[in-house]
């Protein structure tokens, strides 16, 4: 995660549905490494081959994301990646509680997501 991992939030304009996910993107030669990472996290997520040279491990399931967050609580990231993680993980309970259905909750999520994007 430190080097090639990313934390994402997408907000669908038509219904304000908020989706969180994380991914690690590597060269296709590193597919075995992503398989080992997926195995380490008990098979969570899915591995995608995006083209002939790129492979990604992505996790979308909210329960899985929360579980993976717990790992990074025990084994913290560092520097800018830690800052991004801290902002991203603040959004997860808001998604879990469906706060995006309330205008105040959606504003809070958008504000946090803007902070996350500013760091990219």
C-alpha positions, 0 to 999 in steps of 0.5 A: 500500500505504501508505494503502489496502493491507493484509497478511493471514494467515488460519488455517483452523480445520479443517486449520490451513492458513495462507493469506497475502494482500495487498490494496488496496481502493479506490472503484470510480472507482479501478479503473484505478489498481488495474489499473495496479498489477496491471500494474506487478507483472506481472499478479500477483493479481486485481481484484475488484469487491466491490459497486457502489462498492468494488474490490480488488486481491488477491494470494494466490499465495505465489510472487507474494507473495514477489516483491512482498515483494522490491519492498518490500525495495527500496522500503520502506514507512514507519511502522506499515505497515512494522511490519505488513509486517515481521511479515507477511513473517516468516510467508511462509517459514513457509508456504512450508516448511509449518511450520504442519503442525508444532505448533511452527511453527503456534504461531510463525505464530499468535504472529506473526499475533496481533502483526499483528492487534494493530496493526490 
